[in-house]
Amino acid sequence: MRVTDPILTLESGSGREGRWELESKGHWYGSKEHCTRLIYTDEPARILPDRTNRIEDIYLRFYNGSAFDEYVDLPLHHACQLFEIKGFDNKNPTVLYIHGFIETAQQESVQVMVNAYLEARPDTNIILLDWSNMSHGSYLVNAARNTKKVGAAAAEQLSKLIEAGLSIDKLQVIGHSLGSHVAGYLARDLKTKHNKTVKRLTALDPAFPAFYPDGVVMEHVTDKDAEFVDVIHTDAGGYGAPVRTGTADFWPNGGKSIQPGCPRFAPIPLSDDNLCSHWRSWRFYAESIRNPEAFPASPADSYHKFRENQSPEVGMVYMGSNCDNNARGSYYLTTNAEYPFGKGMDGIYAKNKNTKTKKT
């Protein structure tokens, strides 16, 4: 459900057409099944996103139940109401997930990531930064340039949340593709303008076009944006960043297209097949939430040197949710071609490079 004070608008596919209106202004809790302050009207629903470029159309979606369709949406500028929503526990870790280009709150990437937390780590406050209205349109003219605006607006509200009691020590910001750079701008502004430093920022195949080389058009996420920045590269030089950009950079299967299991020929831009390698980044991360030891990774200067290493377990760290924040430099591993993608320790040994893909 989406709060638009004083009107709550349901997104398509929510199970019932029309709008839910608040009886009066004030706070409300729970999913539509448990919210007693709503009355139903027959007015047709407004389908979101409506492709506007207004900061006012950025939302925070807090998942306050045990299922993906149990959530509360707050306009970003009402972020401090987050503390008043039933289910939010400031004693728990908080994850802010930021989606990518032309994505919406119902996107598969959001569902997979959120469900992983809800099912495997229910003691996490999982929040989506829904900037879908500003992530559409022309990539270069609109969406890429909006990353700075969205990041700045989110930083301002996050600063207020932290001052109101949100634990910054338990906060992790995760972004995918363009969302990685929103995360970068957010953390950078929080640090330079609000004197607050994010402990961990995770970038899942940060978007390449317009951000590399740095500063030519836009500024990309860097290791200076947070205390620890871990990056997973799966389509380097394609849709994803072509170079190291974090404190610790992970390069599964060399970090480039074509990732194992993805189509070798996918000529239609932005089609599911075409984005397959780019999307592996969030698929790998979501799997690591469920199985923190699925993706051991070995330090190396290149994929070639990784494959020649006779002692890859030396300096090994885990890629994904349980990444050691002492990790520095580049790390490599191999994965399966289908879920489960993680090979465990087999993924860092060259002797297994020709092993057939494990079946689910």
LUMLORO-951125 format. One record per residue (C-alpha): residue number from 1; x, y, z; chain; residue in one letter. Coordinates in nm, 4 decimals. Each point is the difference from the previous one (the first is absolute). Layout:
LUMLORO-951125
NODE,NUM,X,Y,Z,A,a
...
END
This chain:
LUMLORO-951125
NODE,1,0.0000,0.0000,0.0000,A,m
NODE,2,0.1130,0.3524,-0.0712,A,r
NODE,3,-0.0675,0.2924,0.2332,A,v
NODE,4,-0.0765,0.3267,-0.1776,A,t
NODE,5,-0.1335,0.2091,0.2865,A,d
NODE,6,-0.2966,0.0086,0.0226,A,p
NODE,7,-0.0525,-0.2605,-0.2752,A,i
NODE,8,0.1402,-0.3492,-0.0090,A,l
NODE,9,0.0334,-0.1279,-0.3574,A,t
NODE,10,0.0307,-0.3692,-0.0800,A,l
NODE,11,0.2422,-0.1078,-0.2674,A,e
NODE,12,-0.1228,-0.2286,-0.2761,A,s
NODE,13,-0.0087,-0.3644,0.0981,A,g
NODE,14,-0.0733,0.0797,0.3621,A,s
NODE,15,-0.3133,-0.2135,-0.0021,A,g
NODE,16,-0.2670,0.2660,-0.0008,A,r
NODE,17,-0.0574,0.2906,-0.2377,A,e
NODE,18,-0.0734,0.3479,0.1205,A,g
NODE,19,0.1360,0.2227,0.2741,A,r
NODE,20,0.0142,-0.0278,0.3740,A,w
NODE,21,-0.0571,0.3308,0.1759,A,e
NODE,22,0.0991,0.0890,0.3540,A,l
NODE,23,-0.2939,0.0918,0.2203,A,e
NODE,24,0.2156,0.2765,0.1461,A,s
NODE,25,0.3593,0.1071,-0.0026,A,k
NODE,26,0.2268,-0.1896,0.2370,A,g
NODE,27,0.2119,-0.3059,0.0372,A,h
NODE,28,-0.1011,-0.3464,-0.1105,A,w
NODE,29,0.1471,-0.3441,0.0219,A,y
NODE,30,0.0166,-0.3385,-0.1675,A,g
NODE,31,-0.1122,-0.1374,-0.3312,A,s
NODE,32,-0.3374,0.0724,-0.1542,A,k
NODE,33,-0.1460,-0.3035,0.1747,A,e
NODE,34,0.0915,0.1409,0.3412,A,h
NODE,35,-0.0396,0.3738,-0.0539,A,c
NODE,36,-0.3276,0.1133,0.1568,A,t
NODE,37,0.0202,0.3646,-0.0991,A,r
NODE,38,-0.0679,-0.0528,-0.3691,A,l
NODE,39,-0.3242,0.0213,-0.1919,A,i
NODE,40,-0.0460,-0.1217,-0.3555,A,y
NODE,41,-0.1157,0.2187,-0.2889,A,t
NODE,42,-0.0837,-0.0942,-0.3571,A,d
NODE,43,0.2267,0.2603,-0.1546,A,e
NODE,44,0.2424,-0.1670,-0.2458,A,p
NODE,45,0.3543,-0.0581,0.1188,A,a
NODE,46,0.2905,0.2080,-0.1229,A,r
NODE,47,0.2598,-0.2295,-0.1499,A,i
NODE,48,0.3471,0.0796,0.1294,A,l
NODE,49,0.2616,0.0946,-0.0923,A,p
NODE,50,-0.1338,0.2987,-0.1932,A,d
NODE,51,0.3413,0.0929,-0.1396,A,r
NODE,52,0.0320,0.3339,0.1787,A,t
NODE,53,0.3262,0.1609,0.1026,A,n
NODE,54,-0.1079,0.1280,0.3379,A,r
NODE,55,0.1895,-0.0700,0.3200,A,i
NODE,56,-0.3443,-0.0125,0.1605,A,e
NODE,57,-0.0657,-0.3238,-0.1889,A,d
NODE,58,0.2809,-0.1933,0.1688,A,i
NODE,59,-0.1217,-0.2502,0.2585,A,y
NODE,60,0.1385,-0.2172,0.2744,A,l
NODE,61,-0.1606,-0.3425,0.0040,A,r
NODE,62,0.0385,-0.1800,0.3319,A,f
NODE,63,-0.0841,-0.3701,-0.0037,A,y
NODE,64,-0.1734,-0.0428,0.3347,A,n
NODE,65,-0.1252,-0.3571,-0.0331,A,g
NODE,66,0.1306,-0.3384,-0.0988,A,s
NODE,67,-0.0974,0.0224,-0.3697,A,a
NODE,68,0.1006,0.2211,-0.2929,A,f
NODE,69,-0.3511,0.1468,-0.0296,A,d
NODE,70,-0.0081,0.1148,0.3624,A,e
NODE,71,0.1455,0.3485,0.0077,A,y
NODE,72,-0.0545,0.3650,0.0783,A,v
NODE,73,0.0966,0.2785,-0.2399,A,d
NODE,74,0.1020,0.3404,0.1290,A,l
NODE,75,0.0862,0.3055,-0.2096,A,p
NODE,76,0.3724,0.0601,0.0440,A,l
NODE,77,-0.0641,0.3349,0.1675,A,h
NODE,78,-0.2046,-0.1834,0.2670,A,h
NODE,79,0.2882,-0.2357,0.0769,A,a
NODE,80,-0.0046,0.0683,0.3727,A,c
NODE,81,-0.3402,-0.1692,0.0235,A,q
NODE,82,0.1886,-0.3237,-0.0549,A,l
NODE,83,0.0498,-0.0339,0.3753,A,f
NODE,84,-0.3757,0.0018,0.0528,A,e
NODE,85,-0.0711,-0.2933,-0.2317,A,i
NODE,86,-0.0764,-0.3263,0.1727,A,k
NODE,87,0.2762,-0.2490,-0.0689,A,g
NODE,88,0.2923,0.2402,-0.0191,A,f
NODE,89,0.2564,-0.0876,0.2664,A,d
NODE,90,0.2929,0.2359,0.0361,A,n
NODE,91,0.1900,-0.2683,0.1906,A,k
NODE,92,0.0215,-0.2045,-0.3221,A,n
NODE,93,0.2289,0.0585,-0.2997,A,p
NODE,94,-0.1498,0.2210,-0.2714,A,t
NODE,95,0.0543,-0.0559,-0.3727,A,v
NODE,96,-0.0906,0.2686,-0.2527,A,l
NODE,97,-0.0260,-0.1516,-0.3495,A,y
NODE,98,0.0074,0.2261,-0.3081,A,i
NODE,99,-0.1221,-0.1362,-0.3347,A,h
NODE,100,0.1391,0.0786,-0.3439,A,g
NODE,101,-0.0928,0.1548,-0.3355,A,f
NODE,102,-0.3652,-0.0318,-0.1140,A,i
NODE,103,-0.0789,-0.2237,0.2957,A,e
NODE,104,-0.3036,0.0207,0.2271,A,t
NODE,105,-0.0820,-0.1236,0.3478,A,a
NODE,106,-0.1446,-0.3211,-0.1476,A,q
NODE,107,0.3128,-0.0887,-0.1987,A,q
NODE,108,0.1440,-0.3505,0.0294,A,e
NODE,109,0.3255,0.1369,0.1384,A,s
NODE,110,-0.1887,0.1665,0.2850,A,v
NODE,111,-0.2091,-0.3098,0.0670,A,q
NODE,112,0.3006,-0.2330,0.0079,A,v
NODE,113,0.2024,0.2246,0.2298,A,m
NODE,114,-0.2864,0.0829,0.2364,A,v
NODE,115,-0.1232,-0.3590,0.0231,A,n
NODE,116,0.3510,-0.1175,0.0861,A,a
NODE,117,0.0050,0.2310,0.3007,A,y
NODE,118,-0.3587,-0.0711,0.1036,A,l
NODE,119,0.0510,-0.3761,-0.0111,A,e
NODE,120,0.3626,-0.0405,0.1097,A,a
NODE,121,0.0571,0.3070,0.2166,A,r
NODE,122,-0.3378,0.1115,0.1344,A,p
NODE,123,0.1696,0.2013,0.2729,A,d
NODE,124,0.1095,0.2551,-0.2616,A,t
NODE,125,-0.1868,0.3235,-0.0713,A,n
NODE,126,-0.0162,-0.0163,-0.3804,A,i
NODE,127,-0.0868,0.3259,-0.1779,A,i
NODE,128,-0.0218,0.0762,-0.3719,A,l
NODE,129,0.0869,0.3453,-0.1315,A,l
NODE,130,-0.2588,0.0185,-0.2757,A,d
NODE,131,0.1177,0.2614,-0.2501,A,w
NODE,132,-0.1774,-0.1673,-0.2921,A,s
NODE,133,-0.1599,0.3247,-0.1177,A,n
NODE,134,0.3456,0.1513,-0.0496,A,m
NODE,135,0.1766,-0.3120,-0.1315,A,s
NODE,136,-0.1928,-0.0103,-0.3276,A,h
NODE,137,0.0220,0.1918,-0.3263,A,g
NODE,138,0.3251,0.0656,-0.1831,A,s
NODE,139,0.2930,-0.1628,0.1762,A,y
NODE,140,0.2499,0.2809,-0.0619,A,l
NODE,141,-0.2327,0.2992,0.0005,A,v
NODE,142,-0.2247,-0.1046,0.2871,A,n
NODE,143,0.0720,-0.3062,0.2125,A,a
NODE,144,0.3797,0.0240,0.0329,A,a
NODE,145,-0.0126,0.3692,0.0858,A,r
NODE,146,-0.2743,-0.0623,0.2546,A,n
NODE,147,0.2275,-0.2237,0.2066,A,t
NODE,148,0.1639,0.3083,0.1533,A,k
NODE,149,-0.3342,0.1644,0.0809,A,k
NODE,150,-0.1428,-0.3158,0.1512,A,v
NODE,151,0.3156,-0.0688,0.1985,A,g
NODE,152,0.0046,0.3525,0.1431,A,a
NODE,153,-0.3686,-0.0126,0.0960,A,a
NODE,154,0.0393,-0.3421,0.1607,A,a
NODE,155,0.3099,0.1122,0.1905,A,a
NODE,156,-0.1877,0.2955,0.1483,A,e
NODE,157,-0.2827,-0.2197,0.1251,A,q
NODE,158,0.2302,-0.2778,0.1157,A,l
NODE,159,0.1956,0.2565,0.2007,A,s
NODE,160,-0.3221,0.0992,0.1746,A,k
NODE,161,-0.0779,-0.3648,0.0693,A,l
NODE,162,0.3440,-0.0519,0.1516,A,i
NODE,163,-0.0396,0.3101,0.2158,A,e
NODE,164,-0.3393,-0.1343,0.1101,A,a
NODE,165,0.1564,-0.3270,0.1114,A,g
NODE,166,0.0700,-0.2274,-0.2989,A,l
NODE,167,0.3211,-0.1905,0.0706,A,s
NODE,168,0.2505,0.0884,-0.2719,A,i
NODE,169,0.2278,-0.2754,0.1324,A,d
NODE,170,-0.2632,-0.2574,-0.0995,A,k
NODE,171,-0.0832,0.1554,-0.3373,A,l
NODE,172,0.1014,-0.1519,-0.3332,A,q
NODE,173,-0.0793,0.1666,-0.3319,A,v
NODE,174,-0.0242,-0.2320,-0.3028,A,i
NODE,175,-0.0444,0.1187,-0.3584,A,g
NODE,176,-0.0304,-0.1789,-0.3320,A,h
NODE,177,0.1168,0.1506,-0.3310,A,s
NODE,178,-0.1084,0.3679,-0.0017,A,l
NODE,179,-0.1127,-0.0550,0.3572,A,g
NODE,180,0.3654,-0.0545,0.0920,A,s
NODE,181,0.0752,0.3584,-0.0986,A,h
NODE,182,-0.3061,0.1290,0.1834,A,v
NODE,183,0.1494,-0.1793,0.3000,A,a
NODE,184,0.3344,0.1659,-0.0709,A,g
NODE,185,-0.1471,0.3497,-0.0162,A,y
NODE,186,-0.2096,-0.0728,0.3104,A,l
NODE,187,0.2973,-0.1154,0.2067,A,a
NODE,188,0.2239,0.2782,-0.1368,A,r
NODE,189,-0.2503,0.2726,0.0894,A,d
NODE,190,-0.0642,-0.1553,0.3380,A,l
NODE,191,0.3744,0.0104,0.0655,A,k
NODE,192,0.0897,0.3413,-0.1401,A,t
NODE,193,-0.3156,0.2005,0.0735,A,k
NODE,194,-0.1378,-0.1695,0.3103,A,h
NODE,195,0.3192,-0.1304,0.1638,A,n
NODE,196,-0.1273,-0.3577,0.0175,A,k
NODE,197,0.1810,-0.2989,-0.1507,A,t
NODE,198,-0.1729,-0.3143,-0.1220,A,v
NODE,199,0.1739,-0.3108,0.1321,A,k
NODE,200,-0.0652,-0.2205,-0.3027,A,r
NODE,201,-0.1073,0.0704,-0.3564,A,l
NODE,202,-0.0484,-0.2899,-0.2422,A,t
NODE,203,-0.0048,0.0638,-0.3758,A,a
NODE,204,-0.1415,-0.2766,-0.2200,A,l
NODE,205,0.1482,0.0411,-0.3486,A,d
NODE,206,-0.0056,0.3827,0.0087,A,p
NODE,207,-0.1098,0.1507,-0.3318,A,a
NODE,208,0.2754,0.0779,-0.2523,A,f
NODE,209,-0.1419,0.2543,-0.2526,A,p
NODE,210,0.0401,0.3661,0.1061,A,a
NODE,211,0.1919,-0.0869,0.3199,A,f
NODE,212,0.3346,-0.1280,-0.1269,A,y
NODE,213,0.2458,0.1648,-0.0444,A,p
NODE,214,-0.0909,0.1800,0.3215,A,d
NODE,215,-0.1212,0.3568,-0.0247,A,g
NODE,216,-0.0374,0.0188,-0.3782,A,v
NODE,217,-0.3795,0.0047,0.0338,A,v
NODE,218,-0.0821,-0.1263,0.3509,A,m
NODE,219,0.2014,-0.1156,0.3014,A,e
NODE,220,0.0003,-0.3717,0.0744,A,h
NODE,221,-0.0140,-0.1803,0.3323,A,v
NODE,222,0.3472,-0.0305,0.1563,A,t
NODE,223,0.1777,-0.1488,0.2993,A,d
NODE,224,0.0003,0.3444,0.1631,A,k
NODE,225,-0.3794,0.0165,0.0276,A,d
NODE,226,-0.0276,-0.2272,0.3058,A,a
NODE,227,0.2247,-0.1708,0.2525,A,e
NODE,228,-0.0243,-0.3200,-0.2037,A,f
NODE,229,-0.1170,-0.0302,-0.3606,A,v
NODE,230,-0.0328,-0.3476,-0.1505,A,d
NODE,231,-0.0766,-0.0400,-0.3681,A,v
NODE,232,-0.1142,-0.3022,-0.1998,A,i
NODE,233,0.0818,0.0188,-0.3723,A,h
NODE,234,-0.1877,-0.2277,-0.2397,A,t
NODE,235,-0.0179,0.1978,-0.3269,A,d
NODE,236,0.3149,0.2116,0.0141,A,a
NODE,237,0.0418,0.2147,-0.3091,A,g
NODE,238,-0.3572,-0.0710,-0.1124,A,g
NODE,239,-0.2758,0.1362,0.2199,A,y
NODE,240,0.2316,-0.0130,0.3005,A,g
NODE,241,0.3065,0.1898,0.1208,A,a
NODE,242,0.3156,-0.0969,-0.1935,A,p
NODE,243,0.2482,0.0628,0.2829,A,v
NODE,244,0.0484,-0.0372,0.3748,A,r
NODE,245,-0.2165,0.2472,0.1862,A,t
NODE,246,-0.0250,-0.1165,0.3617,A,g
NODE,247,0.2000,-0.0961,0.3057,A,t
NODE,248,-0.0412,-0.3640,-0.1016,A,a
NODE,249,-0.1032,-0.0974,-0.3527,A,d
NODE,250,-0.1274,-0.3480,-0.0856,A,f
NODE,251,0.0258,-0.1417,-0.3522,A,w
NODE,252,-0.1984,-0.3268,-0.0236,A,p
NODE,253,0.0941,-0.1901,-0.3172,A,n
NODE,254,0.2298,0.2883,-0.0901,A,g
NODE,255,-0.2728,0.2566,0.0651,A,g
NODE,256,-0.1001,0.0351,-0.3627,A,k
NODE,257,-0.2664,-0.1102,-0.2436,A,s
NODE,258,-0.0846,-0.2684,-0.0880,A,i
NODE,259,-0.0636,-0.1415,0.3477,A,q
NODE,260,-0.0486,-0.3804,0.0135,A,p
NODE,261,-0.3579,-0.0937,-0.0827,A,g
NODE,262,-0.0770,0.3244,-0.1855,A,c
NODE,263,-0.0900,-0.0009,-0.3713,A,p
NODE,264,0.2948,0.0419,-0.2321,A,r
NODE,265,-0.2074,0.1993,-0.2477,A,f
NODE,266,-0.2358,0.2651,0.1381,A,a
NODE,267,-0.0069,0.2940,-0.2436,A,p
NODE,268,-0.3094,0.1790,0.1318,A,i
NODE,269,0.1139,0.2756,0.2411,A,p
NODE,270,-0.1491,-0.0121,0.3509,A,l
NODE,271,-0.1739,-0.3332,-0.0645,A,s
NODE,272,0.0165,-0.2618,0.2743,A,d
NODE,273,0.2526,-0.2038,-0.1996,A,d
NODE,274,0.2061,0.3105,-0.0739,A,n
NODE,275,0.0065,0.0965,0.3686,A,l
NODE,276,0.0701,-0.3526,0.1253,A,c
NODE,277,0.3656,0.0576,0.0937,A,s
NODE,278,-0.0751,0.3414,0.1523,A,h
NODE,279,-0.2725,-0.1548,0.2142,A,w
NODE,280,0.2242,-0.2760,0.1279,A,r
NODE,281,0.1370,0.2526,0.2509,A,s
NODE,282,-0.3215,0.0197,0.2031,A,w
NODE,283,-0.0731,-0.3693,-0.0499,A,r
NODE,284,0.3371,-0.0850,0.1536,A,f
NODE,285,-0.0475,0.2438,0.2857,A,y
NODE,286,-0.3502,-0.1244,0.0794,A,a
NODE,287,0.1309,-0.3563,0.0120,A,e
NODE,288,0.2728,0.1088,0.2409,A,s
NODE,289,-0.2678,0.1323,0.2375,A,i
NODE,290,-0.1424,-0.3512,0.0173,A,r
NODE,291,0.3384,-0.1755,-0.0057,A,n
NODE,292,0.2800,0.2306,0.1228,A,p
NODE,293,0.2708,-0.2515,-0.0899,A,e
NODE,294,-0.1176,-0.0647,-0.3560,A,a
NODE,295,0.2602,0.2222,-0.1671,A,f
NODE,296,0.3570,-0.0258,0.1337,A,p
NODE,297,0.2261,0.2299,-0.2033,A,a
NODE,298,0.3757,0.0071,-0.0377,A,s
NODE,299,0.2201,0.3131,-0.0200,A,p
NODE,300,0.1802,0.0479,-0.3315,A,a
NODE,301,0.1172,0.2730,-0.2357,A,d
NODE,302,-0.1867,-0.1521,-0.2937,A,s
NODE,303,-0.2270,-0.2879,-0.0962,A,y
NODE,304,0.2919,-0.1658,-0.1774,A,h
NODE,305,0.2174,0.0134,0.3141,A,k
NODE,306,-0.2917,-0.1260,0.2073,A,f
NODE,307,-0.0320,-0.3084,-0.2195,A,r
NODE,308,0.3740,-0.0689,0.0289,A,e
NODE,309,0.0076,0.0387,0.3792,A,n
NODE,310,0.0862,-0.3282,0.1725,A,q
NODE,311,-0.1086,0.1287,0.3441,A,s
NODE,312,-0.3190,0.1979,-0.0637,A,p
NODE,313,-0.1231,-0.0537,0.3542,A,e
NODE,314,0.2677,0.2367,0.1330,A,v
NODE,315,-0.1658,0.3361,0.0651,A,g
NODE,316,-0.3415,-0.1401,-0.0951,A,m
NODE,317,-0.3080,0.2047,0.0945,A,v
NODE,318,-0.3686,-0.0510,-0.0713,A,y
NODE,319,-0.1689,0.2002,-0.2723,A,m
NODE,320,-0.3431,0.1316,0.0953,A,g
NODE,321,-0.1873,0.0734,0.3166,A,s
NODE,322,0.2652,-0.1286,0.2432,A,n
NODE,323,0.2945,0.1649,-0.1703,A,c
NODE,324,0.2855,0.0777,0.2390,A,d
NODE,325,0.0349,0.3778,0.0248,A,n
NODE,326,0.3767,-0.0435,0.0222,A,n
NODE,327,0.0058,-0.1219,-0.3610,A,a
NODE,328,0.2047,0.2142,-0.2391,A,r
NODE,329,0.0642,-0.0209,-0.3739,A,g
NODE,330,-0.1355,-0.2405,-0.2595,A,s
NODE,331,-0.1383,-0.3490,0.0607,A,y
NODE,332,-0.0932,-0.2735,-0.2471,A,y
NODE,333,-0.2119,-0.3139,-0.0028,A,l
NODE,334,-0.2035,-0.2189,-0.2317,A,t
NODE,335,-0.3704,-0.0816,0.0286,A,t
NODE,336,-0.2530,-0.2490,-0.1271,A,n
NODE,337,-0.2086,0.0813,-0.3051,A,a
NODE,338,-0.3285,-0.0267,0.1889,A,e
NODE,339,-0.1362,0.0220,0.3525,A,y
NODE,340,0.1564,-0.0754,0.2374,A,p
NODE,341,0.2767,0.2072,-0.1561,A,f
NODE,342,0.2398,-0.0347,0.2894,A,g
NODE,343,0.2547,-0.2822,-0.0231,A,k
NODE,344,0.1367,0.0397,0.3485,A,g
NODE,345,0.3755,-0.0625,0.0165,A,m
NODE,346,-0.0126,-0.1713,-0.3386,A,d
NODE,347,-0.0473,0.3457,-0.1500,A,g
NODE,348,0.3567,0.1091,0.0721,A,i
NODE,349,0.1899,-0.3079,-0.1139,A,y
NODE,350,0.1234,-0.0103,-0.3588,A,a
NODE,351,-0.0219,-0.3794,-0.0037,A,k
NODE,352,-0.3794,0.0419,-0.0015,A,n
NODE,353,-0.0073,0.2443,-0.2892,A,k
NODE,354,-0.1226,-0.2690,-0.2389,A,n
NODE,355,-0.2423,-0.1583,0.2461,A,t
NODE,356,-0.3490,-0.0291,-0.1411,A,k
NODE,357,-0.2676,0.2243,0.1424,A,t
NODE,358,-0.1696,-0.1398,0.3060,A,k
NODE,359,-0.3686,-0.0765,-0.0429,A,k
NODE,360,-0.2665,0.1304,0.2340,A,t
END
